[in-house]
Amino acid sequence: MSNHIPAIEPRRLAAMRRDGTPHTLLDVREPDELALCAMDDCLHVPMQSVAAHIERLPRDRPVVVMCHHGVRSLHVAAYLRQAGLDAWNLSGGIDAWARALDPEMPRY
C-alpha cells in the first residue's frame, strides 16, 4: 500500500451510513472524550490500545478512523494501512462531523 492515507469528509461518511455501505467506524478517542460526545455504531478503542486490538478490526471492508480533530486518527489510519487494512481518516474528526451535520452534538 502507498503512504497516502485516504480521507473521507463527514458528509460522505454520513451518506455511507445512511445507504448502508459496509464499513467500520473506529473511534480512537479516550473514554473521557467519549463521555462528552459520541456517535452511534462505533467501535471504541483508544489510540494507545489499537495495536493490542487490531484483530477486532475487519479486513473485508473499510475502517473509517476518527478522533477529535483528525490528527490522532490520521496516525492510526497510517498504522492500520501498514498492517494491510483499508483504513480511512475522517477529515476534521468528530468536531467536523458536529459542525457539518449535527449541531446538537456537544463540541469540546
N, CA, C and O atoms as a GROMACS GRO file, in nm:
protein
  432
    1MET      N    1   0.084  -0.118   0.000
    1MET     CA    2   0.000   0.000   0.000
    1MET      C    3   0.088   0.124   0.000
    1MET      O    4   0.200   0.123   0.051
    2SER      N    5   0.036   0.229  -0.057
    2SER     CA    6   0.112   0.353  -0.062
    2SER      C    7   0.111   0.421   0.075
    2SER      O    8   0.040   0.379   0.166
    3ASN      N    9   0.191   0.526   0.086
    3ASN     CA   10   0.194   0.603   0.210
    3ASN      C   11   0.078   0.700   0.222
    3ASN      O   12   0.056   0.758   0.328
    4HIS      N   13   0.003   0.718   0.113
    4HIS     CA   14  -0.112   0.809   0.114
    4HIS      C   15  -0.223   0.753   0.203
    4HIS      O   16  -0.261   0.637   0.190
    5ILE      N   17  -0.272   0.836   0.292
    5ILE     CA   18  -0.384   0.797   0.379
    5ILE      C   19  -0.509   0.863   0.323
    5ILE      O   20  -0.522   0.985   0.328
    6PRO      N   21  -0.603   0.783   0.270
    6PRO     CA   22  -0.724   0.844   0.217
    6PRO      C   23  -0.806   0.909   0.328
    6PRO      O   24  -0.815   0.860   0.440
    7ALA      N   25  -0.866   1.022   0.292
    7ALA     CA   26  -0.951   1.095   0.385
    7ALA      C   27  -1.095   1.086   0.337
    7ALA      O   28  -1.122   1.074   0.217
    8ILE      N   29  -1.186   1.093   0.432
    8ILE     CA   30  -1.328   1.096   0.400
    8ILE      C   31  -1.390   1.216   0.472
    8ILE      O   32  -1.365   1.238   0.590
    9GLU      N   33  -1.469   1.290   0.400
    9GLU     CA   34  -1.537   1.407   0.457
    9GLU      C   35  -1.660   1.362   0.535
    9GLU      O   36  -1.718   1.258   0.504
   10PRO      N   37  -1.701   1.438   0.637
   10PRO     CA   38  -1.818   1.399   0.716
   10PRO      C   39  -1.943   1.371   0.632
   10PRO      O   40  -2.015   1.275   0.660
   11ARG      N   41  -1.970   1.452   0.532
   11ARG     CA   42  -2.091   1.430   0.451
   11ARG      C   43  -2.086   1.299   0.374
   11ARG      O   44  -2.188   1.232   0.358
   12ARG      N   45  -1.969   1.262   0.326
   12ARG     CA   46  -1.956   1.134   0.256
   12ARG      C   47  -1.976   1.018   0.354
   12ARG      O   48  -2.043   0.919   0.321
   13LEU      N   49  -1.920   1.028   0.472
   13LEU     CA   50  -1.941   0.924   0.573
   13LEU      C   51  -2.088   0.915   0.609
   13LEU      O   52  -2.141   0.805   0.624
   14ALA      N   53  -2.155   1.028   0.623
   14ALA     CA   54  -2.299   1.027   0.654
   14ALA      C   55  -2.376   0.954   0.545
   14ALA      O   56  -2.468   0.878   0.575
   15ALA      N   57  -2.340   0.976   0.419
   15ALA     CA   58  -2.407   0.907   0.309
   15ALA      C   59  -2.381   0.757   0.315
   15ALA      O   60  -2.472   0.678   0.291
   16MET      N   61  -2.259   0.717   0.347
   16MET     CA   62  -2.228   0.574   0.361
   16MET      C   63  -2.312   0.512   0.471
   16MET      O   64  -2.366   0.402   0.454
   17ARG      N   65  -2.323   0.580   0.583
   17ARG     CA   66  -2.400   0.528   0.696
   17ARG      C   67  -2.548   0.520   0.661
   17ARG      O   68  -2.615   0.422   0.694
   18ARG      N   69  -2.598   0.621   0.594
   18ARG     CA   70  -2.739   0.626   0.555
   18ARG      C   71  -2.772   0.517   0.452
   18ARG      O   72  -2.877   0.453   0.458
   19ASP      N   73  -2.680   0.496   0.357
   19ASP     CA   74  -2.702   0.399   0.249
   19ASP      C   75  -2.669   0.256   0.288
   19ASP      O   76  -2.696   0.163   0.211
   20GLY      N   77  -2.611   0.238   0.405
   20GLY     CA   78  -2.575   0.103   0.448
   20GLY      C   79  -2.449   0.049   0.382
   20GLY      O   80  -2.429  -0.072   0.377
   21THR      N   81  -2.364   0.138   0.331
   21THR     CA   82  -2.237   0.095   0.272
   21THR      C   83  -2.152   0.030   0.381
   21THR      O   84  -2.128   0.092   0.485
   22PRO      N   85  -2.107  -0.093   0.360
   22PRO     CA   86  -2.029  -0.161   0.464
   22PRO      C   87  -1.902  -0.083   0.501
   22PRO      O   88  -1.825  -0.042   0.415
   23HIS      N   89  -1.885  -0.065   0.629
   23HIS     CA   90  -1.766  -0.001   0.684
   23HIS      C   91  -1.769  -0.021   0.835
   23HIS      O   92  -1.872  -0.056   0.893
   24THR      N   93  -1.656   0.002   0.897
   24THR     CA   94  -1.648   0.005   1.043
   24THR      C   95  -1.598   0.142   1.082
   24THR      O   96  -1.500   0.192   1.028
   25LEU      N   97  -1.666   0.204   1.177
   25LEU     CA   98  -1.625   0.334   1.228
   25LEU      C   99  -1.549   0.311   1.359
   25LEU      O  100  -1.607   0.264   1.457
   26LEU      N  101  -1.421   0.344   1.359
   26LEU     CA  102  -1.333   0.324   1.473
   26LEU      C  103  -1.304   0.458   1.538
   26LEU      O  104  -1.241   0.545   1.477
   27ASP      N  105  -1.349   0.475   1.661
   27ASP     CA  106  -1.326   0.598   1.737
   27ASP      C  107  -1.209   0.573   1.831
   27ASP      O  108  -1.216   0.488   1.919
   28VAL      N  109  -1.100   0.648   1.811
   28VAL     CA  110  -0.978   0.624   1.889
   28VAL      C  111  -0.959   0.726   2.002
   28VAL      O  112  -0.849   0.739   2.056
   29ARG      N  113  -1.065   0.798   2.037
   29ARG     CA  114  -1.056   0.894   2.147
   29ARG      C  115  -1.056   0.821   2.281
   29ARG      O  116  -1.089   0.703   2.290
   30GLU      N  117  -1.020   0.895   2.384
   30GLU     CA  118  -1.014   0.842   2.520
   30GLU      C  119  -1.154   0.836   2.581
   30GLU      O  120  -1.243   0.908   2.537
   31PRO      N  121  -1.173   0.751   2.683
   31PRO     CA  122  -1.306   0.738   2.746
   31PRO      C  123  -1.365   0.870   2.795
   31PRO      O  124  -1.486   0.890   2.784
   32ASP      N  125  -1.283   0.960   2.849
   32ASP     CA  126  -1.338   1.087   2.896
   32ASP      C  127  -1.390   1.172   2.780
   32ASP      O  128  -1.484   1.249   2.798
   33GLU      N  129  -1.332   1.158   2.662
   33GLU     CA  130  -1.382   1.228   2.545
   33GLU      C  131  -1.514   1.168   2.497
   33GLU      O  132  -1.605   1.239   2.456
   34LEU      N  133  -1.523   1.036   2.503
   34LEU     CA  134  -1.647   0.969   2.463
   34LEU      C  135  -1.763   1.011   2.551
   34LEU      O  136  -1.877   1.019   2.505
   35ALA      N  137  -1.734   1.039   2.677
   35ALA     CA  138  -1.840   1.083   2.769
   35ALA      C  139  -1.896   1.219   2.728
   35ALA      O  140  -2.010   1.251   2.761
   36LEU      N  141  -1.817   1.299   2.658
   36LEU     CA  142  -1.862   1.432   2.614
   36LEU      C  143  -1.952   1.423   2.491
   36LEU      O  144  -2.054   1.491   2.484
   37CYS      N  145  -1.914   1.340   2.396
   37CYS     CA  146  -1.994   1.320   2.275
   37CYS      C  147  -1.944   1.196   2.204
   37CYS      O  148  -1.826   1.163   2.208
   38ALA      N  149  -2.036   1.128   2.138
   38ALA     CA  150  -2.000   1.006   2.065
   38ALA      C  151  -2.103   0.982   1.956
   38ALA      O  152  -2.214   1.036   1.959
   39MET      N  153  -2.065   0.901   1.859
   39MET     CA  154  -2.155   0.861   1.752
   39MET      C  155  -2.200   0.718   1.776
   39MET      O  156  -2.128   0.638   1.836
   40ASP      N  157  -2.319   0.687   1.729
   40ASP     CA  158  -2.370   0.551   1.740
   40ASP      C  159  -2.293   0.457   1.648
   40ASP      O  160  -2.231   0.499   1.550
   41ASP      N  161  -2.298   0.329   1.683
   41ASP     CA  162  -2.242   0.223   1.599
   41ASP      C  163  -2.093   0.238   1.573
   41ASP      O  164  -2.046   0.212   1.462
   42CYS      N  165  -2.018   0.279   1.673
   42CYS     CA  166  -1.873   0.290   1.662
   42CYS      C  167  -1.807   0.180   1.743
   42CYS      O  168  -1.860   0.134   1.844
   43LEU      N  169  -1.692   0.140   1.698
   43LEU     CA  170  -1.604   0.057   1.778
   43LEU      C  171  -1.510   0.154   1.849
   43LEU      O  172  -1.442   0.233   1.784
   44HIS      N  173  -1.507   0.149   1.981
   44HIS     CA  174  -1.424   0.241   2.059
   44HIS      C  175  -1.299   0.169   2.108
   44HIS      O  176  -1.307   0.076   2.189
   45VAL      N  177  -1.185   0.213   2.059
   45VAL     CA  178  -1.056   0.161   2.102
   45VAL      C  179  -0.962   0.281   2.112
   45VAL      O  180  -0.927   0.339   2.010
   46PRO      N  181  -0.920   0.320   2.234
   46PRO     CA  182  -0.828   0.433   2.246
   46PRO      C  183  -0.702   0.412   2.162
   46PRO      O  184  -0.656   0.299   2.144
   47MET      N  185  -0.647   0.521   2.113
   47MET     CA  186  -0.532   0.516   2.023
   47MET      C  187  -0.422   0.425   2.076
   47MET      O  188  -0.367   0.344   2.000
   48GLN      N  189  -0.388   0.437   2.202
   48GLN     CA  190  -0.278   0.360   2.258
   48GLN      C  191  -0.307   0.210   2.266
   48GLN      O  192  -0.216   0.131   2.290
   49SER      N  193  -0.432   0.170   2.247
   49SER     CA  194  -0.470   0.029   2.256
   49SER      C  195  -0.497  -0.035   2.120
   49SER      O  196  -0.527  -0.154   2.114
   50VAL      N  197  -0.486   0.040   2.013
   50VAL     CA  198  -0.521  -0.012   1.881
   50VAL      C  199  -0.438  -0.135   1.845
   50VAL      O  200  -0.493  -0.234   1.798
   51ALA      N  201  -0.308  -0.130   1.867
   51ALA     CA  202  -0.222  -0.244   1.830
   51ALA      C  203  -0.265  -0.371   1.901
   51ALA      O  204  -0.262  -0.479   1.843
   52ALA      N  205  -0.306  -0.359   2.026
   52ALA     CA  206  -0.347  -0.477   2.104
   52ALA      C  207  -0.483  -0.531   2.059
   52ALA      O  208  -0.517  -0.645   2.089
   53HIS      N  209  -0.560  -0.450   1.987
   53HIS     CA  210  -0.694  -0.491   1.946
   53HIS      C  211  -0.711  -0.498   1.794
   53HIS      O  212  -0.824  -0.500   1.744
   54ILE      N  213  -0.601  -0.501   1.722
   54ILE     CA  214  -0.610  -0.496   1.576
   54ILE      C  215  -0.687  -0.614   1.519
   54ILE      O  216  -0.749  -0.603   1.413
   55GLU      N  217  -0.685  -0.727   1.588
   55GLU     CA  218  -0.757  -0.845   1.538
   55GLU      C  219  -0.908  -0.825   1.541
   55GLU      O  220  -0.980  -0.901   1.476
   56ARG      N  221  -0.957  -0.727   1.614
   56ARG     CA  222  -1.101  -0.698   1.618
   56ARG      C  223  -1.149  -0.623   1.495
   56ARG      O  224  -1.269  -0.611   1.471
   57LEU      N  225  -1.056  -0.572   1.416
   57LEU     CA  226  -1.091  -0.489   1.301
   57LEU      C  227  -1.109  -0.575   1.176
   57LEU      O  228  -1.030  -0.666   1.152
   58PRO      N  229  -1.211  -0.545   1.098
   58PRO     CA  230  -1.240  -0.626   0.980
   58PRO      C  231  -1.141  -0.598   0.867
   58PRO      O  232  -1.090  -0.487   0.852
   59ARG      N  233  -1.116  -0.699   0.789
   59ARG     CA  234  -1.030  -0.683   0.671
   59ARG      C  235  -1.113  -0.687   0.543
   59ARG      O  236  -1.059  -0.674   0.433
   60ASP      N  237  -1.244  -0.704   0.558
   60ASP     CA  238  -1.330  -0.717   0.440
   60ASP      C  239  -1.408  -0.590   0.407
   60ASP      O  240  -1.494  -0.592   0.318
   61ARG      N  241  -1.381  -0.481   0.476
   61ARG     CA  242  -1.450  -0.355   0.449
   61ARG      C  243  -1.364  -0.240   0.503
   61ARG      O  244  -1.277  -0.262   0.587
   62PRO      N  245  -1.390  -0.119   0.455
   62PRO     CA  246  -1.311  -0.005   0.503
   62PRO      C  247  -1.329   0.020   0.652
   62PRO      O  248  -1.436  -0.003   0.708
   63VAL      N  249  -1.223   0.066   0.714
   63VAL     CA  250  -1.226   0.111   0.853
   63VAL      C  251  -1.207   0.263   0.849
   63VAL      O  252  -1.101   0.311   0.809
   64VAL      N  253  -1.309   0.336   0.892
   64VAL     CA  254  -1.300   0.482   0.898
   64VAL      C  255  -1.260   0.517   1.041
   64VAL      O  256  -1.332   0.488   1.136
   65VAL      N  257  -1.144   0.580   1.055
   65VAL     CA  258  -1.088   0.612   1.186
   65VAL      C  259  -1.118   0.758   1.219
   65VAL      O  260  -1.100   0.847   1.136
   66MET      N  261  -1.165   0.781   1.342
   66MET     CA  262  -1.195   0.918   1.383
   66MET      C  263  -1.142   0.945   1.523
   66MET      O  264  -1.126   0.855   1.606
   67CYS      N  265  -1.116   1.074   1.546
   67CYS     CA  266  -1.078   1.123   1.679
   67CYS      C  267  -1.145   1.259   1.695
   67CYS      O  268  -1.250   1.283   1.636
   68HIS      N  269  -1.086   1.346   1.773
   68HIS     CA  270  -1.147   1.478   1.795
   68HIS      C  271  -1.136   1.567   1.672
   68HIS      O  272  -1.237   1.618   1.622
   69HIS      N  273  -1.012   1.588   1.622
   69HIS     CA  274  -0.992   1.677   1.508
   69HIS      C  275  -0.928   1.611   1.386
   69HIS      O  276  -0.906   1.677   1.285
   70GLY      N  277  -0.897   1.483   1.394
   70GLY     CA  278  -0.843   1.413   1.279
   70GLY      C  279  -0.693   1.391   1.279
   70GLY      O  280  -0.639   1.339   1.181
   71VAL      N  281  -0.625   1.429   1.386
   71VAL     CA  282  -0.480   1.412   1.391
   71VAL      C  283  -0.443   1.272   1.441
   71VAL      O  284  -0.369   1.200   1.375
   72ARG      N  285  -0.495   1.235   1.557
   72ARG     CA  286  -0.467   1.100   1.609
   72ARG      C  287  -0.517   0.995   1.512
   72ARG      O  288  -0.449   0.894   1.487
   73SER      N  289  -0.635   1.017   1.456
   73SER     CA  290  -0.692   0.919   1.364
   73SER      C  291  -0.606   0.904   1.238
   73SER      O  292  -0.599   0.795   1.182
   74LEU      N  293  -0.541   1.010   1.195
   74LEU     CA  294  -0.451   1.001   1.079
   74LEU      C  295  -0.337   0.906   1.110
   74LEU      O  296  -0.301   0.823   1.026
   75HIS      N  297  -0.280   0.916   1.229
   75HIS     CA  298  -0.170   0.826   1.269
   75HIS      C  299  -0.219   0.682   1.279
   75HIS      O  300  -0.150   0.589   1.236
   76VAL      N  301  -0.337   0.663   1.336
   76VAL     CA  302  -0.391   0.527   1.348
   76VAL      C  303  -0.422   0.471   1.210
   76VAL      O  304  -0.393   0.354   1.183
   77ALA      N  305  -0.480   0.550   1.123
   77ALA     CA  306  -0.510   0.503   0.987
   77ALA      C  307  -0.382   0.462   0.915
   77ALA      O  308  -0.381   0.361   0.844
   78ALA      N  309  -0.274   0.538   0.932
   78ALA     CA  310  -0.146   0.502   0.870
   78ALA      C  311  -0.097   0.368   0.924
   78ALA      O  312  -0.052   0.283   0.847
   79TYR      N  313  -0.106   0.350   1.054
   79TYR     CA  314  -0.065   0.223   1.116
   79TYR      C  315  -0.149   0.107   1.062
   79TYR      O  316  -0.094   0.002   1.027
   80LEU      N  317  -0.280   0.126   1.054
   80LEU     CA  318  -0.368   0.020   1.006
   80LEU      C  319  -0.341  -0.012   0.860
   80LEU      O  320  -0.346  -0.129   0.820
   81ARG      N  321  -0.314   0.088   0.779
   81ARG     CA  322  -0.283   0.063   0.638
   81ARG      C  323  -0.153  -0.016   0.625
   81ARG      O  324  -0.142  -0.104   0.539
   82GLN      N  325  -0.054   0.014   0.710
   82GLN     CA  326   0.071  -0.064   0.707
   82GLN      C  327   0.045  -0.208   0.745
   82GLN      O  328   0.118  -0.298   0.703
   83ALA      N  329  -0.059  -0.231   0.826
   83ALA     CA  330  -0.095  -0.367   0.867
   83ALA      C  331  -0.186  -0.434   0.765
   83ALA      O  332  -0.229  -0.548   0.785
   84GLY      N  333  -0.216  -0.366   0.654
   84GLY     CA  334  -0.292  -0.427   0.547
   84GLY      C  335  -0.441  -0.399   0.547
   84GLY      O  336  -0.514  -0.458   0.467
   85LEU      N  337  -0.488  -0.312   0.635
   85LEU     CA  338  -0.631  -0.280   0.638
   85LEU      C  339  -0.661  -0.162   0.546
   85LEU      O  340  -0.574  -0.079   0.519
   86ASP      N  341  -0.784  -0.156   0.499
   86ASP     CA  342  -0.831  -0.045   0.416
   86ASP      C  343  -0.882   0.064   0.510
   86ASP      O  344  -1.002   0.076   0.534
   87ALA      N  345  -0.789   0.144   0.563
   87ALA     CA  346  -0.822   0.245   0.664
   87ALA      C  347  -0.829   0.384   0.601
   87ALA      O  348  -0.748   0.420   0.516
   88TRP      N  349  -0.928   0.460   0.646
   88TRP     CA  350  -0.952   0.597   0.601
   88TRP      C  351  -0.956   0.687   0.724
   88TRP      O  352  -0.992   0.643   0.833
   89ASN      N  353  -0.919   0.813   0.706
   89ASN     CA  354  -0.923   0.911   0.814
   89ASN      C  355  -1.043   1.002   0.796
   89ASN      O  356  -1.064   1.057   0.688
   90LEU      N  357  -1.124   1.020   0.903
   90LEU     CA  358  -1.235   1.114   0.898
   90LEU      C  359  -1.177   1.256   0.910
   90LEU      O  360  -1.127   1.295   1.015
   91SER      N  361  -1.185   1.331   0.802
   91SER     CA  362  -1.131   1.468   0.799
   91SER      C  363  -1.197   1.554   0.905
   91SER      O  364  -1.319   1.567   0.909
   92GLY      N  365  -1.114   1.614   0.990
   92GLY     CA  366  -1.166   1.704   1.092
   92GLY      C  367  -1.225   1.637   1.213
   92GLY      O  368  -1.268   1.705   1.307
   93GLY      N  369  -1.230   1.504   1.214
   93GLY     CA  370  -1.278   1.428   1.329
   93GLY      C  371  -1.424   1.454   1.365
   93GLY      O  372  -1.502   1.504   1.284
   94ILE      N  373  -1.457   1.417   1.488
   94ILE     CA  374  -1.595   1.431   1.534
   94ILE      C  375  -1.635   1.579   1.543
   94ILE      O  376  -1.753   1.612   1.536
   95ASP      N  377  -1.537   1.667   1.558
   95ASP     CA  378  -1.568   1.809   1.561
   95ASP      C  379  -1.622   1.855   1.426
   95ASP      O  380  -1.720   1.930   1.420
   96ALA      N  381  -1.560   1.811   1.317
   96ALA     CA  382  -1.609   1.846   1.184
   96ALA      C  383  -1.746   1.783   1.159
   96ALA      O  384  -1.832   1.845   1.096
   97TRP      N  385  -1.766   1.661   1.208
   97TRP     CA  386  -1.897   1.595   1.196
   97TRP      C  387  -2.004   1.681   1.264
   97TRP      O  388  -2.109   1.707   1.206
   98ALA      N  389  -1.976   1.725   1.385
   98ALA     CA  390  -2.073   1.805   1.460
   98ALA      C  391  -2.101   1.937   1.388
   98ALA      O  392  -2.217   1.978   1.376
   99ARG      N  393  -1.997   2.003   1.341
   99ARG     CA  394  -2.015   2.132   1.272
   99ARG      C  395  -2.095   2.116   1.143
   99ARG      O  396  -2.181   2.199   1.113
  100ALA      N  397  -2.069   2.010   1.068
  100ALA     CA  398  -2.132   1.993   0.937
  100ALA      C  399  -2.270   1.928   0.943
  100ALA      O  400  -2.358   1.961   0.863
  101LEU      N  401  -2.289   1.837   1.039
  101LEU     CA  402  -2.407   1.750   1.031
  101LEU      C  403  -2.492   1.742   1.157
  101LEU      O  404  -2.610   1.706   1.149
  102ASP      N  405  -2.436   1.773   1.272
  102ASP     CA  406  -2.510   1.750   1.396
  102ASP      C  407  -2.488   1.866   1.493
  102ASP      O  408  -2.411   1.854   1.588
  103PRO      N  409  -2.555   1.979   1.469
  103PRO     CA  410  -2.533   2.096   1.555
  103PRO      C  411  -2.574   2.075   1.700
  103PRO      O  412  -2.535   2.153   1.787
  104GLU      N  413  -2.653   1.972   1.727
  104GLU     CA  414  -2.693   1.941   1.865
  104GLU      C  415  -2.585   1.864   1.941
  104GLU      O  416  -2.589   1.856   2.064
  105MET      N  417  -2.489   1.807   1.868
  105MET     CA  418  -2.382   1.730   1.932
  105MET      C  419  -2.292   1.826   2.010
  105MET      O  420  -2.247   1.926   1.956
  106PRO      N  421  -2.265   1.795   2.137
  106PRO     CA  422  -2.173   1.880   2.214
  106PRO      C  423  -2.035   1.885   2.148
  106PRO      O  424  -1.986   1.784   2.097
  107ARG      N  425  -1.975   2.002   2.149
  107ARG     CA  426  -1.840   2.019   2.097
  107ARG      C  427  -1.748   2.056   2.212
  107ARG      O  428  -1.790   2.121   2.308
  108TYR      N  429  -1.625   2.015   2.202
  108TYR     CA  430  -1.527   2.045   2.306
  108TYR      C  431  -1.395   2.083   2.245
  108TYR      O  432  -1.300   2.113   2.317
   0.00000   0.00000   0.00000
